[in-house]
Amino acid sequence: MVYLAITPAGLAEAMSAAPSPSTVWCGADAISDDAYQAIPVGGRPTRFIYDLGDRFLLDDAVGTIREHHPGKVIWIEAPASSNADAS
């Protein structure tokens, strides 16, 4: 499985769940460049240089991940719904 994190919290969860940092991808909105550079090279996720809040950019990101991880399931972080507990 490959993980695509959109937020800092999602990135933290993906890094904990993933068997290897090489299977975690994120947008620039999930981790700052300075924080990313502070992570040792072998422990870094793959980071897009742009934010993934835009739906079109998110679709492009998924396409790129599919090119690099063909046939793998991609977990994409989704924001929690404000209606999650509503009846």
C-alpha positions in Angstrom: 0.0 0.0 0.0 1.1 3.5 -0.8 0.0 6.5 1.4 -0.8 10.0 0.2 -1.0 12.5 3.0 -2.5 15.9 2.6 -2.1 17.4 6.2 0.6 17.3 8.8 -1.6 15.0 11.0 -2.2 12.7 8.0 1.5 12.6 7.3 2.2 11.6 10.9 -0.4 8.8 10.7 0.9 7.6 7.3 4.5 7.5 8.5 3.4 5.5 11.5 1.4 3.0 9.5 3.7 2.6 6.5 6.2 -0.2 6.5 8.7 2.1 4.9 9.0 5.9 4.3 9.4 5.1 0.6 5.7 4.2 0.4 4.6 7.6 1.9 3.9 10.6 -0.4 2.8 14.1 0.7 2.1 17.6 -0.6 4.0 20.7 0.4 1.1 21.6 2.7 1.8 18.5 4.8 5.3 19.4 5.8 7.4 22.5 5.3 10.6 22.4 3.2 12.7 23.1 6.3 11.1 20.3 8.3 11.4 18.0 5.3 15.1 18.7 4.9 15.6 18.0 8.6 14.5 14.4 8.2 17.4 12.0 7.4 17.4 11.0 3.8 16.5 7.3 4.4 13.5 8.3 6.5 11.9 10.9 4.3 8.6 10.5 2.5 8.3 11.6 -1.1 7.2 15.2 -1.1 5.5 17.1 -4.0 6.7 20.7 -4.3 3.1 21.9 -4.4 0.1 21.9 -2.1 -2.5 19.2 -2.7 -5.6 21.1 -1.6 -6.6 21.6 -5.2 -8.5 18.7 -6.7 -6.8 18.9 -10.1 -3.3 18.8 -8.4 -4.4 15.9 -6.2 -5.5 13.9 -9.3 -2.1 14.7 -10.9 -0.3 13.5 -7.7 -2.2 10.2 -7.8 -1.2 9.7 -11.4 2.4 10.3 -10.5 2.2 7.8 -7.6 0.6 5.2 -10.0 3.6 5.6 -12.3 6.0 4.9 -9.5 4.0 2.2 -7.8 2.1 0.4 -10.5 -0.6 -2.0 -9.2 -0.4 -0.8 -5.6 -3.4 0.4 -3.6 -3.1 4.1 -2.8 -4.5 5.3 0.5 -5.5 9.0 0.2 -6.1 11.0 3.3 -9.6 12.5 3.3 -10.6 15.3 5.7 -12.9 14.3 8.5 -16.4 15.2 7.8 -18.1 17.7 10.1 -21.2 15.5 9.8 -19.5 12.2 10.9 -21.4 12.0 14.1 -24.7 13.4 12.9 -27.7 11.0 12.8 
